[in-house]
Amino acid sequence: MTISFGKVKNLDKDNFARFRIEKISWDVHWQTDLYLAVIIRDYLRFFIKNTMAIGNCVIDDPGFHTEPHYVGDDEYSKRKNAEHKKKSEYYSQKWKDLVNSVADEFDELIKMMLMDGPEIGDYREFYEKQKALEKKAFSDLAEIFDDLSW
């Protein structure tokens, strides 16, 4: 079965950011929660694999973005550039780890959503765990949301 998640329709030819999604398959409505969880997980994984940007939410050094880049060939410039490169690599890895950890939470949520009878056991306990994971996953998504704009 093929399900269409829709087609982007531009609303303003001069502003690519003004759009809406049209032509969504009718069958999407009955598992929207699952589809959204899968879309979020997969888009986060795609984003972090293909984006060079570092999310500001992981940068705890206020001077990181304003540090000058040294163009000289002297030892001081080389040292400062090496320090900045090391910080950049650190923040880049921290950002990748954070985005992937949020994707992991959605992956776990998806697994829970696909469980049935024998795997669940105590439904009340399972439901509480699932609701707690939903809140955590969406809360953590909210923390990185502003930095997903690249």
Disulfide bonds with the S-S distance in Angstrom:
none
